[in-house]
């Protein structure tokens, strides 16, 4: 949740939705959150490959 807040600019509520999507493996919600996560990270000037890698690592934890 902290990564989503700090790197992608998610609010606490948005980060919680991401946490639930990852924890319950809700595919549709995960894809929506992934797009939002990557967009937020781009705004903060973090490279796409790094943001994609971070998202994938959280999915496999």
C-alpha positions as CSV (number, residue, x, y, z in Angstrom):
1,X,0.0,0.0,0.0
2,X,2.8,2.3,0.8
3,X,4.4,1.8,-2.6
4,X,1.2,2.7,-4.3
5,X,0.9,5.8,-2.2
6,X,4.4,7.1,-2.5
7,X,5.3,6.1,-6.1
8,X,1.9,6.3,-7.9
9,X,0.1,9.0,-5.8
10,X,-2.7,6.7,-4.7
11,X,-4.9,7.8,-1.8
12,X,-5.1,5.4,1.2
13,X,-8.5,4.3,-0.1
14,X,-7.2,3.6,-3.6
15,X,-4.2,1.7,-2.2
16,X,-6.6,-0.4,-0.2
17,X,-8.6,-1.3,-3.3
18,X,-5.3,-2.3,-4.9
19,X,-4.4,-4.4,-1.9
20,X,-7.8,-6.2,-2.0
21,X,-7.4,-6.8,-5.8
22,X,-4.0,-8.3,-5.3
23,X,-5.0,-10.4,-2.3
24,X,-8.1,-11.9,-3.8
25,X,-6.6,-12.1,-7.3
26,X,-9.6,-10.2,-8.9
27,X,-8.4,-10.1,-12.5
28,X,-10.6,-7.3,-13.8
29,X,-9.9,-5.0,-10.8
30,X,-6.2,-5.8,-11.0
31,X,-6.0,-4.6,-14.6
32,X,-7.9,-1.4,-13.8
33,X,-5.5,-0.8,-10.9
34,X,-2.5,-1.7,-13.0
35,X,-3.3,1.0,-15.5
36,X,-3.9,3.6,-12.8
37,X,-0.7,2.5,-11.0
38,X,1.4,2.8,-14.1
39,X,-0.1,6.2,-15.0
40,X,0.6,7.5,-11.5
41,X,4.2,6.3,-11.7
42,X,4.7,8.0,-15.0
43,X,3.5,11.3,-13.5
44,X,6.3,10.9,-10.9
45,X,8.9,10.3,-13.7
46,X,9.5,6.6,-12.9
47,X,10.2,4.4,-16.0
48,X,7.5,2.1,-17.3
49,X,9.7,-1.0,-17.1
50,X,10.4,-0.3,-13.4
51,X,6.7,0.3,-12.7
52,X,5.7,-2.8,-14.5
53,X,8.3,-4.8,-12.6
54,X,7.1,-3.5,-9.3
55,X,3.5,-4.3,-10.1
56,X,4.4,-7.9,-11.2
57,X,6.4,-8.5,-8.1
58,X,3.5,-7.5,-5.9
59,X,1.3,-9.9,-7.8
60,X,3.6,-12.8,-7.1
61,X,4.0,-12.2,-3.4
